Amino acid sequence: MHAHLDGAGFDLIDPRFSALFAPHIHVERLWSGARWCEGPAWFAAGRYLVWSDIPNNRMMRWDETDGSTSVFRAPSNNSNGNTVDRQGRLVSCEHLTRRVTRTEHDGSITVLADSYNGKRLNSPNDVVVHSDGSIWFSDPTYGILTDYEGDISAPEQDGNHVYRIDPADGAVRKMTDDFVKPNGLAFSPDEKQLYIADTGATHMQDGPAHIRRFDVGDDGCLSGGEVFATCTSGLFDGFRLDREGRIWTSAFDGVHCYDPDGTLIGRIRIPEIVANLTFGGTKRNRLFICGTTSLYAVYVFTNGVTMG
């Protein structure tokens, strides 16, 4: 199909994917000049996108009203994943400081989590907010393995886990204990399932390169955890769900779209490794895609399930 970018376009794998785009829709490159783009978050009221350029220790901002790109925050403590909470505040994972923070409406920064059981976190990677106000984040060691995305340091935790920050008292609770490298995470539209990527293949031969699906109990505990999908091109990193429960996930060759039944129904080819994505725009029907050096966008015939 026609695309304005070399190597970009839609791959129809299953007929269900054809209802999600039109043949004339094309992928746009909105900006380029990063080292490793990650963690896009959409701010609906301001009509702008914030994302991380981890090795360059900065966060960028793209403005939908005029198409301009500027530096949102520098230094950014090698921020990685970002999201928006139900009050429209920025929640960020920071590699350098090994913490999760929230940027308040007045611009001040609140530390939400920087330790578990009295020991420093590894390097919080990605984050999602539940409608009950709890904040869930993954904590692999990527930010402390080298000096490229943080400071090389010895891990203090006994492994790489997903944690939950309680909205009432701020207590940090470990929710998983069998991941190699937990990474992207997102809730289903009804929040009864939690999907979590494991990118353990980066540091383990034949390690996991998949997304697992857990059931979320009324008490917040997770059960199940079967493999939902295994990546056919590199690794899954960050991902989001649309209102029908389809998963739109990053991969080495672009964005992969999975039906809730686990079928890979289509791909959006991007000419760089994709790390993360989010839905935005005034109708949440525009997919913003963080490629390695660039920010891309494409319109789709569905809508993101939550803001941010």
ABEGO torsion letter per residue (X at the ends): XBBABBGBEBBBABAAAAAABBAABBBBBABBGBABBBGBBBBAAAGBBBBBBAAAGBBBBBBAAAGBBBBABOBAGGBBBBBBBAAGBBBBBBAAAGBBBBBBAAGBBBBABABBGGBBBBBBABBBBBAAGBBBBBBBAAAAABAAAEBBBBBABAEBBBBBBBAAAGBBBBABAABABBBBBBBBAAGABBBBBBAAAAABBGBBBBBBBBBBBAAGBBBEGBBABBBABEBBBBBBBBAAGBBBBBBAAEBBBBBAAGBBABBBBBABBBABBBBBEAAGABBBBBBAABBBBBBBBBBBABBX
